[in-house]
Amino acid sequence: MRLDVIASIAIIALATATPGLAAGDTPYTGSWDCGVATFSFTKDTYDAGEGPMPIRKVEKEDGNYILSFDDNYQIGLSSVTKTSMQWLSMASGDTFDCKRLKP
C-alpha cells in the first residue's frame, strides 16, 4: 500500500476519534525515537526537542490518539504499543515510525 494512502486512512481514522481518555491512561507516555528526533510525552505535555508543549485535549479511538495543542496544532498517534507507534502531523502530513526508548 502506498504511503499517501496509509496517511489518508490514518487521518480519517484519527479525525473520527471520540473524546474520553482517562487522565492516567496514556500508553504513549515516555520517550520515542522517531528517526528525525526524540519525541517525549507525559500525560500533560509533548516535547519534540524545542521544549514541552501542554497537551490541551486528547481524543482516543481504537488505539489511535489525536493530541491537540495551542493554535489548533494537532498530532496523531496510531498503532501505539509498548514498543512502537506511528506519529502523524495533521498540519503537514508528515509521518514517522517511532520506537520507544528504554527509560
C-alpha positions as CSV (number, residue, x, y, z in Angstrom):
1,M,0.0,0.0,0.0
2,R,1.3,3.5,-0.9
3,L,2.4,5.8,2.0
4,D,0.0,8.5,0.9
5,V,-2.9,6.1,1.1
6,I,-1.8,4.9,4.6
7,A,-1.5,8.5,5.7
8,S,-5.0,9.3,4.4
9,I,-6.5,6.3,6.2
10,A,-4.8,7.4,9.4
11,I,-6.1,10.9,9.1
12,I,-9.6,9.7,8.5
13,A,-9.4,7.3,11.5
14,L,-7.9,9.9,13.7
15,A,-10.4,12.6,12.6
16,T,-13.3,10.4,13.6
17,A,-11.9,9.6,17.1
18,T,-14.1,10.4,20.0
19,P,-13.1,12.2,23.3
20,G,-12.9,10.4,26.6
21,L,-9.4,9.4,27.6
22,A,-9.0,8.9,31.3
23,A,-6.3,11.1,32.9
24,G,-3.9,8.3,33.7
25,D,-4.4,6.2,30.6
26,T,-1.6,7.3,28.3
27,P,0.2,4.4,26.7
28,Y,2.3,6.8,24.6
29,T,3.9,8.4,27.7
30,G,7.7,8.1,27.5
31,S,10.5,8.9,25.1
32,W,10.4,7.8,21.5
33,D,13.0,7.6,18.7
34,C,11.1,8.9,15.7
35,G,14.0,9.0,13.3
36,V,14.2,12.8,13.0
37,A,14.3,13.4,16.7
38,T,13.4,12.1,20.1
39,F,9.8,12.9,21.0
40,S,8.9,12.8,24.7
41,F,5.4,12.6,26.1
42,T,4.0,12.9,29.6
43,K,0.3,12.7,30.3
44,D,0.2,16.5,30.1
45,T,3.0,17.6,27.7
46,Y,4.7,16.8,24.4
47,D,8.3,17.7,23.6
48,A,9.8,17.3,20.1
49,G,13.1,18.9,21.2
50,E,12.0,22.5,21.4
51,G,10.6,22.5,24.9
52,P,7.4,20.9,26.3
53,M,4.1,22.0,24.9
54,P,1.0,21.5,27.1
55,I,-1.5,19.0,25.7
56,R,-4.9,20.7,25.7
57,K,-7.0,17.8,24.6
58,V,-6.7,14.1,23.9
59,E,-9.1,12.1,21.8
60,K,-9.0,8.3,21.6
61,E,-10.4,5.6,19.4
62,D,-9.2,2.0,19.0
63,G,-5.6,2.7,20.0
64,N,-5.4,5.9,17.9
65,Y,-5.0,9.3,19.6
66,I,-5.3,12.9,18.5
67,L,-3.4,15.3,20.7
68,S,-4.4,19.0,20.4
69,F,-2.3,21.9,21.4
70,D,-2.4,25.7,21.3
71,D,-3.0,27.4,18.0
72,N,-5.0,24.4,16.6
73,Y,-1.9,22.3,16.3
74,Q,-2.6,18.6,16.3
75,I,-0.7,15.4,16.0
76,G,-2.0,11.8,15.6
77,L,-0.5,8.8,17.3
78,S,-1.6,5.4,15.9
79,S,-0.9,1.8,16.4
80,V,0.5,2.6,19.9
81,T,2.1,-0.5,21.5
82,K,4.6,-0.9,24.3
83,T,7.4,-0.7,21.8
84,S,6.3,1.3,18.7
85,M,3.8,3.8,17.3
86,Q,3.2,5.9,14.3
87,W,3.3,9.7,14.6
88,L,1.4,12.0,12.2
89,S,1.3,15.7,11.8
90,M,-2.2,16.9,10.9
91,A,-0.7,20.1,9.5
92,S,2.0,18.8,7.2
93,G,1.0,15.2,6.7
94,D,4.5,14.0,7.8
95,T,4.5,10.6,9.3
96,F,7.2,8.9,11.4
97,D,7.6,5.3,12.7
98,C,8.7,5.6,16.3
99,K,10.3,3.2,18.7
100,R,10.1,3.5,22.4
101,L,13.4,4.3,24.1
102,K,14.2,2.4,27.3
103,P,13.9,4.6,30.4
